[in-house]
Amino acid sequence: MEEKYSYHISLHLDFKKDVDVNEIEKHFGIEAHKKTSFVDSKGPHKAAKIWYRSKESTSINTDMAIESFTRHIFEYFGDLKKVLAENNGKATFSLIFTKTNERPIIALTPATIEMFAKLGVSFDVDFMDTFD
């Protein structure tokens, strides 16, 4: 049976000032998937960036997958709002579909919404492919 869709969940931290991405990563105590220092940032909108992401998932229960990843992140990022405010930063949780064979169901649990508010993050959904 072919999977309905596959996706991963990520947390992107963007800082409009030259912060030490290695120090920020060390502060939170969890290894980043990818880091870009301010000086290595490309394009007109320079930013230091840190990216955390989950493994690829095919669960149709996106709400539970998002909540699980958010709970894991929440353990490490308790003072994220403060770090963002002190360093001119913003944070975005993204649900990124890498394959879709039908339209996915996208939902957030009340617990996830509460954690997003406490962390000071926004939420985004992206599709890397097109619907068949």
Disulfide bonds with the S-S distance in Angstrom:
none
